[in-house]
Amino acid sequence: MSIMQVIKARRSIRLYKDNKVPDKDLLELIEAGTWAPSGSNIQPWYFIIVTDDHVLEQVSAFSPGLLGNPPAVIVACCDKQLAFEKGGELGRGELCVMDLCMASQNIMLMAAEKGLGTCPIKSFNGPALKKILKLPDHISPELVLSVGYPKNSPEAPLRKATTDVAYFNVWEGAQ
């Protein structure tokens, strides 16, 4: 598939088959994530791959947005200490999360290319996940990505036309 085909094929999946995702495939997703851009090349990311049923149940109990019993989740985390040391308040605040979002998009696109479904989830109890995953104080969970083989693939939602959202040089109609 071309990159545009992968982008258009990716969906937020909320219903998964029971099939386990091979560890090597999950690690390939993480590799794709590590090739994302990173402000000042700080690379403040860490990824906790959860495949153990007991840990998945615990994560799910504190993640109301996690639906469909995925066979794996990837908890995308920021090293807030490193981000602050290298980038100050801006690094710890916006840039750390921005880097992690770009890494997560790479993960989701690689998953789509491999025939896997994903869904980004922000509705979770951060302190509970820190405890469940035994994260150090300076590591902050920022996003949960469900991963698995989709039971179905929803139709693509309508998108705004490029001509309705893109302007050259100035906002169209600006005074």
MIDOSE-1310 file (N, C-alpha, C; in nm, 2 decimals, decimal comma, always signed):
residues 175
msim	+0,08/-0,12/+0,00/+0,00/+0,00/+0,00/+0,09/+0,12/+0,00; +0,04/+0,23/-0,07/+0,11/+0,36/-0,06/+0,08/+0,42/+0,08; +0,16/+0,52/+0,11/+0,14/+0,58/+0,24/+0,00/+0,64/+0,25; -0,05/+0,70/+0,14/-0,18/+0,76/+0,14/-0,29/+0,66/+0,16
qvik	-0,27/+0,54/+0,10/-0,37/+0,43/+0,11/-0,37/+0,39/+0,26; -0,26/+0,38/+0,32/-0,25/+0,34/+0,46/-0,32/+0,44/+0,55; -0,29/+0,57/+0,52/-0,36/+0,68/+0,60/-0,51/+0,67/+0,59; -0,56/+0,65/+0,47/-0,70/+0,64/+0,44/-0,76/+0,51/+0,50
arrs	-0,68/+0,41/+0,51/-0,74/+0,28/+0,56/-0,74/+0,27/+0,71; -0,66/+0,35/+0,78/-0,66/+0,34/+0,92/-0,79/+0,38/+0,98; -0,84/+0,31/+1,08/-0,96/+0,34/+1,15/-0,94/+0,32/+1,30; -1,02/+0,38/+1,38/-1,03/+0,36/+1,52/-1,11/+0,24/+1,54
irly	-1,05/+0,13/+1,59/-1,12/+0,00/+1,60/-1,16/-0,02/+1,75; -1,28/-0,06/+1,77/-1,33/-0,08/+1,91/-1,38/-0,22/+1,93; -1,36/-0,31/+1,84/-1,40/-0,45/+1,85/-1,30/-0,54/+1,79; -1,24/-0,63/+1,87/-1,13/-0,71/+1,82/-1,15/-0,86/+1,83
kdnk	-1,09/-0,93/+1,74/-1,09/-1,08/+1,75/-1,00/-1,12/+1,86; -1,01/-1,24/+1,91/-0,94/-1,29/+2,02/-0,79/-1,32/+1,99; -0,76/-1,33/+1,86/-0,62/-1,37/+1,82/-0,52/-1,28/+1,88; -0,41/-1,34/+1,94/-0,30/-1,26/+1,99/-0,22/-1,20/+1,88
vpdk	-0,16/-1,09/+1,91/-0,07/-1,02/+1,82/+0,07/-1,07/+1,85; +0,15/-1,12/+1,75/+0,29/-1,17/+1,78/+0,37/-1,06/+1,84; +0,46/-1,09/+1,94/+0,55/-0,99/+2,00/+0,63/-0,92/+1,89; +0,68/-0,99/+1,79/+0,76/-0,93/+1,69/+0,69/-0,82/+1,62
dlle	+0,56/-0,84/+1,59/+0,48/-0,74/+1,53/+0,46/-0,62/+1,62; +0,44/-0,64/+1,75/+0,42/-0,53/+1,84/+0,55/-0,45/+1,85; +0,67/-0,52/+1,85/+0,80/-0,45/+1,85/+0,82/-0,37/+1,72; +0,77/-0,42/+1,61/+0,78/-0,34/+1,48/+0,70/-0,22/+1,49
liea	+0,59/-0,22/+1,56/+0,51/-0,10/+1,58/+0,58/+0,00/+1,66; +0,65/-0,04/+1,76/+0,73/+0,05/+1,85/+0,84/+0,10/+1,77; +0,91/+0,02/+1,69/+1,02/+0,07/+1,60/+0,97/+0,19/+1,51; +0,85/+0,17/+1,45/+0,79/+0,27/+1,37/+0,77/+0,40/+1,45
gtwa	+0,73/+0,38/+1,58/+0,71/+0,50/+1,67/+0,84/+0,57/+1,69; +0,95/+0,50/+1,71/+1,08/+0,56/+1,74/+1,14/+0,64/+1,63; +1,08/+0,62/+1,51/+1,13/+0,70/+1,39/+1,05/+0,83/+1,37; +0,96/+0,86/+1,47/+0,89/+0,99/+1,46/+0,98/+1,11/+1,48
psgs	+0,94/+1,22/+1,43/+1,02/+1,34/+1,47/+1,02/+1,37/+1,62; +1,12/+1,43/+1,67/+1,13/+1,46/+1,81/+1,20/+1,60/+1,83; +1,14/+1,69/+1,89/+1,20/+1,82/+1,92/+1,33/+1,81/+1,98; +1,44/+1,87/+1,92/+1,58/+1,86/+1,96/+1,62/+1,71/+1,97
niqp	+1,55/+1,62/+1,91/+1,59/+1,48/+1,91/+1,59/+1,43/+2,06; +1,51/+1,48/+2,14/+1,50/+1,44/+2,28/+1,45/+1,29/+2,29; +1,36/+1,25/+2,21/+1,30/+1,12/+2,21/+1,25/+1,08/+2,36; +1,16/+1,16/+2,41/+1,12/+1,14/+2,55/+1,02/+1,02/+2,57
wyfi	+1,01/+0,94/+2,47/+0,90/+0,83/+2,48/+0,95/+0,70/+2,54; +0,86/+0,63/+2,60/+0,87/+0,49/+2,64/+0,73/+0,43/+2,61; +0,74/+0,30/+2,58/+0,61/+0,23/+2,54/+0,60/+0,10/+2,62; +0,50/+0,09/+2,70/+0,47/-0,03/+2,77/+0,37/-0,12/+2,69
ivtd	+0,42/-0,23/+2,65/+0,34/-0,32/+2,57/+0,27/-0,42/+2,67; +0,14/-0,42/+2,67/+0,07/-0,50/+2,77/-0,01/-0,61/+2,69; +0,03/-0,74/+2,72/-0,03/-0,85/+2,65/-0,08/-0,95/+2,75; -0,04/-0,94/+2,88/-0,08/-1,03/+2,98/-0,23/-1,01/+3,02
dhvl	-0,31/-1,11/+3,02/-0,45/-1,09/+3,04/-0,48/-1,03/+3,17; -0,41/-1,06/+3,28/-0,43/-1,00/+3,41/-0,40/-0,85/+3,41; -0,29/-0,82/+3,35/-0,26/-0,67/+3,34/-0,35/-0,60/+3,25; -0,39/-0,66/+3,14/-0,49/-0,60/+3,05/-0,62/-0,57/+3,13
eqvs	-0,67/-0,66/+3,21/-0,79/-0,64/+3,29/-0,77/-0,52/+3,38; -0,66/-0,51/+3,45/-0,63/-0,40/+3,54/-0,63/-0,27/+3,46; -0,56/-0,26/+3,35/-0,56/-0,14/+3,27/-0,70/-0,10/+3,22; -0,77/-0,20/+3,18/-0,91/-0,18/+3,13/-1,00/-0,13/+3,24
afsp	-0,98/-0,17/+3,36/-1,06/-0,13/+3,47/-1,05/+0,02/+3,50; -0,94/+0,08/+3,46/-0,91/+0,22/+3,49/-0,90/+0,30/+3,36; -0,96/+0,24/+3,25/-0,96/+0,31/+3,12/-1,10/+0,29/+3,05; -1,19/+0,38/+3,09/-1,32/+0,37/+3,04/-1,34/+0,38/+2,89
gllg	-1,24/+0,44/+2,82/-1,24/+0,45/+2,68/-1,19/+0,32/+2,60; -1,14/+0,23/+2,68/-1,08/+0,11/+2,62/-1,19/+0,01/+2,60; -1,22/-0,02/+2,48/-1,34/-0,10/+2,44/-1,29/-0,22/+2,36; -1,37/-0,32/+2,35/-1,36/-0,43/+2,26/-1,26/-0,54/+2,29
nppa	-1,21/-0,54/+2,42/-1,12/-0,65/+2,46/-1,00/-0,67/+2,37; -0,92/-0,57/+2,35/-0,81/-0,59/+2,26/-0,71/-0,69/+2,32; -0,64/-0,77/+2,24/-0,54/-0,86/+2,29/-0,41/-0,79/+2,33; -0,40/-0,67/+2,30/-0,28/-0,59/+2,34/-0,31/-0,44/+2,35
viva	-0,24/-0,38/+2,44/-0,24/-0,23/+2,44/-0,10/-0,18/+2,45; -0,08/-0,07/+2,40/+0,05/+0,00/+2,41/+0,03/+0,13/+2,49; +0,09/+0,14/+2,60/+0,07/+0,26/+2,68/+0,19/+0,35/+2,65; +0,16/+0,46/+2,58/+0,27/+0,55/+2,54/+0,29/+0,65/+2,65
ccdk	+0,42/+0,66/+2,69/+0,46/+0,74/+2,81/+0,57/+0,84/+2,77; +0,57/+0,95/+2,85/+0,67/+1,06/+2,83/+0,76/+1,06/+2,95; +0,89/+1,07/+2,93/+0,98/+1,09/+3,03/+0,99/+1,24/+3,06; +0,91/+1,29/+3,16/+0,89/+1,43/+3,19/+1,02/+1,49/+3,24
qlaf	+1,10/+1,42/+3,31/+1,23/+1,47/+3,37/+1,32/+1,50/+3,25; +1,34/+1,40/+3,16/+1,43/+1,42/+3,05/+1,38/+1,54/+2,96; +1,25/+1,54/+2,94/+1,20/+1,65/+2,86/+1,22/+1,79/+2,92; +1,22/+1,79/+3,05/+1,24/+1,92/+3,12/+1,39/+1,96/+3,12
ekgg	+1,48/+1,86/+3,14/+1,62/+1,88/+3,14/+1,67/+1,93/+3,00; +1,61/+1,88/+2,90/+1,65/+1,91/+2,76/+1,58/+2,03/+2,70; +1,45/+2,05/+2,75/+1,37/+2,15/+2,68/+1,29/+2,24/+2,77; +1,32/+2,24/+2,90/+1,26/+2,33/+3,00/+1,11/+2,30/+3,01
elgr	+1,04/+2,41/+3,05/+0,89/+2,39/+3,07/+0,82/+2,35/+2,94; +0,86/+2,42/+2,83/+0,80/+2,39/+2,70/+0,83/+2,24/+2,66; +0,95/+2,19/+2,69/+0,98/+2,05/+2,66/+0,89/+1,95/+2,74; +0,88/+1,98/+2,87/+0,80/+1,90/+2,96/+0,65/+1,90/+2,93
gelc	+0,61/+2,02/+2,89/+0,47/+2,04/+2,87/+0,43/+2,00/+2,73; +0,43/+2,09/+2,63/+0,38/+2,06/+2,50/+0,47/+1,97/+2,41; +0,60/+1,99/+2,41/+0,68/+1,92/+2,32/+0,69/+1,77/+2,34; +0,69/+1,73/+2,47/+0,70/+1,59/+2,51/+0,57/+1,52/+2,46
vmdl	+0,46/+1,58/+2,48/+0,33/+1,52/+2,43/+0,32/+1,53/+2,28; +0,37/+1,63/+2,22/+0,36/+1,64/+2,07/+0,45/+1,53/+2,01; +0,57/+1,51/+2,07/+0,66/+1,40/+2,02/+0,59/+1,27/+2,03; +0,52/+1,25/+2,14/+0,46/+1,12/+2,17/+0,34/+1,10/+2,07
cmas	+0,27/+1,21/+2,04/+0,16/+1,20/+1,95/+0,21/+1,16/+1,81; +0,32/+1,22/+1,77/+0,37/+1,18/+1,63/+0,42/+1,03/+1,63; +0,48/+0,99/+1,74/+0,52/+0,85/+1,75/+0,40/+0,76/+1,75; +0,30/+0,80/+1,82/+0,17/+0,71/+1,83/+0,11/+0,71/+1,69
qnim	+0,11/+0,81/+1,61/+0,06/+0,81/+1,48/+0,14/+0,71/+1,39; +0,27/+0,71/+1,40/+0,35/+0,62/+1,33/+0,31/+0,48/+1,37; +0,29/+0,45/+1,50/+0,25/+0,32/+1,54/+0,12/+0,28/+1,48; +0,02/+0,37/+1,48/-0,11/+0,34/+1,42/-0,11/+0,31/+1,27
lmaa	-0,02/+0,39/+1,20/-0,01/+0,37/+1,06/+0,06/+0,24/+1,03; +0,16/+0,20/+1,10/+0,23/+0,08/+1,08/+0,13/-0,04/+1,11; +0,05/-0,02/+1,21/-0,04/-0,13/+1,25/-0,14/-0,15/+1,13; -0,19/-0,04/+1,08/-0,29/-0,04/+0,96/-0,22/-0,11/+0,85
ekgl	-0,09/-0,09/+0,82/-0,02/-0,15/+0,71/-0,01/-0,30/+0,73; +0,00/-0,34/+0,86/+0,01/-0,48/+0,89/-0,13/-0,55/+0,91; -0,24/-0,48/+0,88/-0,37/-0,54/+0,90/-0,42/-0,54/+1,04; -0,36/-0,47/+1,13/-0,40/-0,46/+1,27/-0,48/-0,33/+1,29
gtcp	-0,57/-0,34/+1,38/-0,65/-0,22/+1,42/-0,60/-0,16/+1,54; -0,62/-0,03/+1,56/-0,58/+0,04/+1,68/-0,69/+0,14/+1,71; -0,68/+0,19/+1,84/-0,76/+0,30/+1,88/-0,69/+0,38/+1,98; -0,67/+0,51/+1,96/-0,60/+0,59/+2,07/-0,70/+0,63/+2,18
iksf	-0,66/+0,61/+2,30/-0,75/+0,64/+2,41/-0,68/+0,73/+2,51; -0,75/+0,84/+2,55/-0,70/+0,93/+2,65/-0,78/+0,92/+2,78; -0,90/+0,86/+2,77/-0,98/+0,85/+2,89/-0,93/+0,73/+2,98; -0,84/+0,77/+3,07/-0,79/+0,67/+3,16/-0,74/+0,74/+3,29
ngpa	-0,73/+0,66/+3,40/-0,68/+0,72/+3,52/-0,53/+0,70/+3,53; -0,46/+0,81/+3,50/-0,31/+0,81/+3,50/-0,24/+0,76/+3,62; -0,28/+0,81/+3,74/-0,22/+0,75/+3,86/-0,24/+0,60/+3,88; -0,35/+0,55/+3,84/-0,38/+0,41/+3,85/-0,29/+0,33/+3,75
lkki	-0,28/+0,38/+3,63/-0,19/+0,32/+3,53/-0,05/+0,32/+3,57; +0,00/+0,43/+3,63/+0,13/+0,44/+3,68/+0,16/+0,33/+3,78; +0,06/+0,31/+3,87/+0,08/+0,20/+3,97/+0,07/+0,06/+3,91; -0,02/+0,04/+3,83/-0,04/-0,10/+3,77/+0,09/-0,13/+3,69
lklp	+0,14/-0,04/+3,61/+0,25/-0,06/+3,52/+0,39/-0,04/+3,59; +0,39/+0,00/+3,72/+0,51/+0,02/+3,80/+0,60/+0,13/+3,74; +0,54/+0,24/+3,69/+0,62/+0,34/+3,63/+0,69/+0,43/+3,73; +0,81/+0,47/+3,70/+0,88/+0,56/+3,79/+0,81/+0,70/+3,79
dhis	+0,84/+0,78/+3,89/+0,77/+0,91/+3,91/+0,78/+0,99/+3,79; +0,90/+1,00/+3,72/+0,92/+1,09/+3,61/+0,86/+1,04/+3,48; +0,80/+0,92/+3,47/+0,74/+0,87/+3,35/+0,59/+0,88/+3,36; +0,53/+0,95/+3,26/+0,39/+0,98/+3,27/+0,32/+0,91/+3,15
pelv	+0,21/+0,83/+3,18/+0,13/+0,77/+3,07/+0,05/+0,88/+3,01; +0,06/+0,89/+2,88/-0,01/+1,00/+2,80/-0,12/+0,95/+2,71; -0,10/+0,82/+2,66/-0,20/+0,77/+2,57/-0,20/+0,62/+2,57; -0,32/+0,56/+2,56/-0,33/+0,41/+2,55/-0,37/+0,38/+2,41
lsvg	-0,30/+0,29/+2,35/-0,34/+0,25/+2,21/-0,38/+0,10/+2,22; -0,51/+0,08/+2,19/-0,55/-0,06/+2,18/-0,50/-0,12/+2,05; -0,46/-0,25/+2,04/-0,40/-0,31/+1,93/-0,46/-0,45/+1,91; -0,50/-0,49/+1,79/-0,55/-0,62/+1,77/-0,60/-0,64/+1,62
ypkn	-0,65/-0,76/+1,60/-0,71/-0,78/+1,47/-0,85/-0,74/+1,47; -0,89/-0,65/+1,38/-1,03/-0,60/+1,39/-1,14/-0,70/+1,36; -1,25/-0,70/+1,43/-1,36/-0,79/+1,40/-1,43/-0,73/+1,28; -1,43/-0,60/+1,26/-1,49/-0,53/+1,15/-1,41/-0,40/+1,12
spea	-1,43/-0,34/+1,01/-1,37/-0,22/+0,98/-1,48/-0,12/+0,94; -1,50/-0,02/+1,02/-1,60/+0,08/+0,99/-1,57/+0,16/+0,87; -1,67/+0,21/+0,81/-1,66/+0,29/+0,69/-1,58/+0,42/+0,73; -1,51/+0,48/+0,63/-1,44/+0,60/+0,66/-1,55/+0,71/+0,68
plrk	-1,53/+0,79/+0,79/-1,62/+0,91/+0,81/-1,59/+1,01/+0,70; -1,69/+1,09/+0,67/-1,67/+1,20/+0,58/-1,56/+1,30/+0,63; -1,48/+1,35/+0,54/-1,38/+1,44/+0,57/-1,41/+1,57/+0,50; -1,37/+1,68/+0,56/-1,38/+1,81/+0,49/-1,29/+1,81/+0,37
attd	-1,33/+1,88/+0,27/-1,25/+1,89/+0,14/-1,13/+1,97/+0,18; -1,02/+1,94/+0,11/-0,89/+2,01/+0,13/-0,91/+2,16/+0,10; -0,99/+2,19/+0,00/-1,01/+2,33/-0,04/-1,09/+2,40/+0,07; -1,15/+2,33/+0,16/-1,23/+2,40/+0,27/-1,14/+2,43/+0,39
vayf	-1,02/+2,37/+0,40/-0,94/+2,38/+0,52/-0,80/+2,43/+0,49; -0,76/+2,45/+0,37/-0,63/+2,49/+0,33/-0,63/+2,63/+0,26; -0,54/+2,72/+0,31/-0,53/+2,85/+0,25/-0,38/+2,88/+0,23; -0,35/+2,94/+0,12/-0,22/+2,98/+0,09/-0,19/+3,13/+0,15
nvwe	-0,09/+3,14/+0,22/-0,04/+3,27/+0,26/-0,12/+3,34/+0,37; -0,25/+3,36/+0,35/-0,33/+3,42/+0,45/-0,47/+3,35/+0,46; -0,54/+3,37/+0,57/-0,67/+3,31/+0,58/-0,76/+3,37/+0,48; -0,83/+3,28/+0,40/-0,92/+3,33/+0,30/-1,02/+3,43/+0,35
gaq	-1,04/+3,54/+0,29/-1,14/+3,63/+0,34/-1,09/+3,73/+0,45; -0,96/+3,71/+0,49/-0,91/+3,80/+0,59/-0,91/+3,94/+0,55; -0,94/+4,03/+0,64/-0,94/+4,17/+0,61/-0,81/+4,24/+0,63
